[in-house]
Amino acid sequence: MLVAAFAVALLLQAPADCSDARDCRQKALDAATAGDYERFHDLAWRAVQKGKPNDPDLMYVLARAQSLSGRPGDALVMLQRLTQMGVATDVATSDDFRRVRSLKDWPDLEAKMAALGSPPAAAKPSAPSAPAPGPGGAASTPAPSPSAAPPAAAARELADAPEDALAFSVPPFNPVGLAYDAVSRRFIVGDRGANRLLVVDELSHHVTPLVSAASAGFYAAITAFEIDARRGDLWVASVNGDGPDSVLHKLQLVSGRVLAEVRLDSNEKARLDDLAVAQDGTVFALDSQSGRIFRLAPGSRRMEVATKGVPAGARSFTLADERTAFVVSDEGISRVDLQSKEASAVRLPKGTDLGRVEKIRWVDGALLIVARTPDGEARIGRARMDGSGHTLTHVQLLSVSGDADTHAVTLSGQLVYYLVGGKQESTIRRARLR
């Protein structure tokens, strides 16, 4: 008994460190046996980070750790992800998940889990499933190369007229940015005035704070944020006032917990005004001040310059694939080769006037363009591209609105969401591409 007690004491005092996913998982389970649920949570989270994407075994261990450590809401979201992947679990009967079963959203999840049937006797990690649709085409679905001919989907007409997805009230509220987590069915909106991120539940329309500058260490203003749906991360860029001094924050999507903070080298100054996440987890950031695109490799804490020579006045960019980015600037739309580091102008259809393009995103071989005309009208459209990837052949309007926020637009699969209003009463509208 003395030996066992001594061993447990050593376990409780040991630092939360591990070498790989298997080691992290085993140490996490050891911590659970010892009753150290905070350490269980930290090690389980590390196992997920070090393991294969969407490993159901590691995700289940993390959900269990979240529940036991007093984070039932996070556990619920993780279990929703597992259920969406078709993984059956023992959550309905295990005492480890009693906190989850007390949540108001449990009955809905229970019904979905019941449809999967009982879990197998011995659950084994499976190969990663296809990622759930998420904002930012390159971050959620494989993007075809712009050098190839556009797929049939890009040649079809845009679908039905936009409709209201939900309305919410947050007085006072000055919006900056919009993202959608398809798994938990939650929107994330930035509040420029309070320098914080809010969560809006798609079903209940309830608004709750996700994270503030005080808790996350944001600089003076949030400039951009993007979801990595495959890994459950939220990347946020913030800047000190109007100066070129930015920092990149990595947060846990389900809880807003700060996971990492990435700063530029001391001799570098940049203003990061837009973000994109590639399929492999590489984060790209647009430096609008110096005309550069930075790259942060998975697991790295150091940003490197991916390319220079981005046209002056750059304000938004998007990834088409691992080699190609499109950038919006005062000079129009440019195609940037991230390997050769060459930029070339994208030609518009004759007679087309887009106005001032504020934001672009890549979707199904085409560009989603958000622009504002001189009279203040916001326009959202999809621009089809020819086989060379250097010429837009046709621009189809999706929405025309006088009060849409041109910076608060996001994609989820074939749905486009955008924010209108934003003073006190705000509405998120959606339109479907087909």
N, C-alpha and C positions, 0 to 999 in steps of 0.2 A: 504493500500500500504506500509506503514511504517513497519507494522508487517511482511508482505511478504518479504520486503527487508531485515529485520533483520533475518528472518528465512533463507534466502538464504545465508547471510553473515555467519551465524553459520555453515551452511552446508559446505561452502567453507573452513572454518577454522578447521572443525572437522578432527581428524586423520582418515586415511584410515584403519579402523578396523571393523571387523564383526565377528559374532559368528558361523554361519553355512552358507551353500550354499544359503538358502532362504533369510537370512538376508543380505548376501553379494550382492545377485542379486537385492534386493529392494533398498539397499543403492547405488548400481551402477546406477540404473535407476534414482534415485533421483539426483545423481551427473550429469547425462546426462541432466536432465531437467534444472538444474542450470547452464549448460554450462561449467562445470568443467570436460573437457574430459580426462585429465590426471588421475584424481581421478576415473572417470568412468572406465578407462582402468584397473587401479590397482584393483579396487573392482570386476570388471568382471572377471579378471584373478583369484582372490581369490575364487570367486564363482565356477569357473571351477575346481580349486584345491580341494575344499571342497566337491564338488558334486559327483554324480555317474560318473564313467568313461563313456565318450562318450555321455553325456547328450546333445541332440541336441538343446534344448532351451538355455542352458548355453553357448554352443559353438556359437550359433547365437548371443547372447548378447555380447560375447567377440569379435566376428568378427565386429559387429557394433562399439564397443568401439575402436577397432584397427583402423578402417577406420576413425572415427571422431577425433581420437587423432593423426593422421598423420602417421599411420603405415599401409598403404594400402597393402603393400607386405605381411605382417603378416595376414591381413584380407583375402587376396586371398587364402593363404594356408589353413586357417581355413575353408573357404567356399568350397575349394576343398575336405576337409575331410567330410564336411556335404553332399556334392553332391555324394561322393563315398558311403556314408551311405544311399543314396536314399531320403534325406530330401530336400523338395522343399522350397524355400524362396522367398522373394520379392526383392532380391538384384538388379534385372534388372530394377526396377522402383523406389526404395526408394532413396530419396535424400541423405540419410546417407551414401550411398555407391558410391557416384559419384567419389570419388578418386580411388576406386577400378576399376570402369568402364573406367578409363583413362589409366590403365596399358596395356602394350602390350600383356599380356597373357589373358586379359579379354575375347576376342572373343572365345578362346578355352573353357574357363569355361562357358561362356554364352551358347554355343552350347550344352554342357553336361547338363546344368541346364534346358534348353528348353525341353530336352527329358523327364524330370521329370514331366513337366506340372506345373500348378499353385499351390501355397502353399495352404494348408487348411485354412479355415476361422479362426480357433483357434488352433494354434500349441501347442501340448502338449508334455512334455518330454516323451521319449520312453525308453524302456529298452535298455541297452547298446548292440550295435551290436557286431558281432564277430570282433576282432581286425584285422586291416590291416596287411598283411604279413610284417614283419620287421626283421632286423638283429638280430641274437642271438636267436636260436630256443626257449629257455625257456622264452624269453621276449615277444614273439609274438604269439606263438601257444602252446596249451597244449602239453607237452612232455610226452610220455608214459614212465612208469617206466622201467628202464633197467632190472629189475627182470622179466619182462614179455617177451614173445617171440617177436622178432622184427616183425613189420608189414610187409605186402607184399611189400610196397614201398621200404623197405630197401633191399629186396632180388633181386630187378631188377637190370639190368645193368645200368651203367651211360649213360646219353644221349649223344647227338651230341658233336662233338669236340668243344672246346672253340672258341668264336668269339669275335672280338673287339666290345665293347659297345660304346666307345667314346675315343677320344684323346684330350689332352689339353696341354697347354704350360704355365709354371710358372718358368721362370728362375730368380735366381737359386732356386732349390727346393730339399729338403731332406725329403722324406715322412716318416711318422710314423702313421700307422693306417688308416682304411677305414671304413666308415659306409654309409648306404643307407636309405634314407627316401622315402619309396614307395609312400606316399601320394603326396608329392610335387615333386617327381621324381628328387631328388637332392642327390648327393654324398657329403659326408663330408670327407675331407682328412686332416691329420695333417702335418704341415711343421715343422720338427724338428729344422732346422736351424734358422728360424724366430720365433719359439715358438708361433705358431698361428694355427687356424683352417680355412680352406678354403671351399667354397661351389662350386661345379661343377654342373651346370645344365645339366641334361641328354639330353634335347632337343636342347638347343642352344649351349652347350659346353662352355658357358661363365664361367669364374672363378672369384669369388668375395670373399673378406675376410668376414668371419663370426664373428670372435672374435680374439683378440690378447692378449698377456700376460699383456700388459699395461691396457687394458680395463676390463679384466676378473680377474686379480689378480693371474694368473698362476705363479707357482714357476718356477725354472730355465728351466725345461723341461717337456713337455707333455709326459706321459708314456702310457696312454690308454684312450679310450673314447667309450661309448656305448649308443645307442638310446633306450629310453623307448617309443616305438611307441604308446602304448595305452594312455599315458598321455602327449605326446608331449614334453618330456624332453630329454635333452642331458646331460649325466654324464661324467665328465672329471677328470682324475687323473693327478696330476703333482707332481714333486719331485724337491728338492733342490740339484742340482748336482748329485754326486754319493752316497751321504749319505742317510741313512734311514730316511728321513723327507718328508712326503707326505701330500697332502691336496686333498680333494674331492670337486669338483665344480659342482653345478647343474645349467644348463642353459636352457633357453627357446629355443626349437629346431628351431622354425621358424625364430627367430631373433638373437639368441646368447646372449640375455639379461641374466645377472647374477641373479639367483633367490635365491641361497643359497651357503654357503661355509661351509664345514664340516671338522673340524680338529680333530685329535686324542687327547686323554688326554695328558696333559703336560708331563707325565712320560712315554708315549708310543712313540716308534720310529718304523717306518715301511716304506717300499718301495712298493707302490701299483703299480704293473706292469700289471694287467689285471682286467677287470670288467665284471660283468654279472648282468642282471636285471630280477628278477622273475616276474611271472604273476601278483602278488599282489602289485608290485612296490618296493619290497625289493631289495636293492642294495647290491651285494656281491663284495668284493675286495680281490685280492690275494696279500699277503705280501710276496714277494720273498726273502726278507732279513732274516726274522725270521721264515719262514715256517708256516704262519697262513692264515686263511681266515676270513676277517671281515664281519660283517653284519650291514646294516643300515636299520632300519625299516621305513616304510612309515610315513612321517611327523616328524621323529625324527631328532635331530641334533647331535646325539652321536652314534659313531660306537662301536660295541661290538664284541668281538672275537667269531666267530661261531665255529671254531675248530682250534686246534694246531696240531703239529705233521705232517704237510705237508712235504713230502720228500724234501731233500736238493736240492738246485738248481732249485726250482720251477719257471716256467716262464709263464705258461698259464693255464687256467682252464675253465671249462664250466659247466653249470647246466643241469642235466638231468630232475630233478624234485625238489620239495621243500626239499627233503631229501638227494639227491645224487649229488655229483660233481665228475668230472674227472679232474685230475691234471697232467700236463706234467712237468717233472723235469729231472735232470741228471740221475735219476734212471729209467726213462722210463715213462709209463703211469700208474697212480694209480686211484683206485676208492675210494672215501672218503665218508663215511656215516656221514652227518652233525649232526645227532642226537646222535649216539653212539660215534662219533668222531674217528672212526677207519678207517685206510687206508690200502688197500690191493693192491698188484700189479695186473695189467691187463696183461694177457698172450697173446703173439703174435702167429700167425700161424707159424708152424715150417718152418724154412728156410727164414722167412721174415726179411728183414733189411730195416727199415724205414729211416735210417739216423738220423740226429739230429732233433727231432720233436720240432718245434718252437711255434706252436699254434694249439689249438683244439677247435672245436665247436660241439654241439649236434644237430643232424638233423634227424628227423624221425626214432628214435630208433637206430641210428648209430653215429659214430664219424667222423666228417670232420677233416682230419689231414693235417697239412701243415709242411713240413720237408725240410731240405736241406742236400744233400749228401756231403761227404768230398771233392768232386771235384767242389762244388759250384752249383750244379743243384738243383733247387727248384721243389719239388713234392707236388701236392695237390691230395688227394685221400679220398675215403670214406671207413671206416672200419666197416664192419658188425660185430655184436656181438651175442654171443649165449644167450640162455635163462637165464643163471645165471648172466649175466652182468659182468663177470670177464674174459672172453676170447674173443678175436677178432678172427673171423672165416675166414675172407677173406678181403684183401685190394684191392680195385679197383682204379687204377690211373685215375684221372680226367684231370690232366695237368702236363706237364713236361716242365720247362722253365729255361733258364740260367739267366734271368734277372728279374724274379718275386720277389717282395718284400714279404718275408714270414710273415711279420707282418701286411701287408695291405691286409687283406682278410675279406670278410663279407658275410653274408647270407641274402637273402630276399625270403621267401617262398621256392620254389624249384630252385632258381637261386643262383649261387655262383659267386661273383664278386671278382676280385683280380687285383692288380696294377703291371704293368711292366714298366721298364724304371725308371723315377723318377729323372733324373738329370735336364734336361730342358724340353724335350719332354716326356710326360707320356701317357700311354694307360691303360684304365680300360677294362679288358676282362671279359666275362661271360660264364658260362657253366650251363646247365640245368640238374638237377637230375630227374630221372623218375623211 
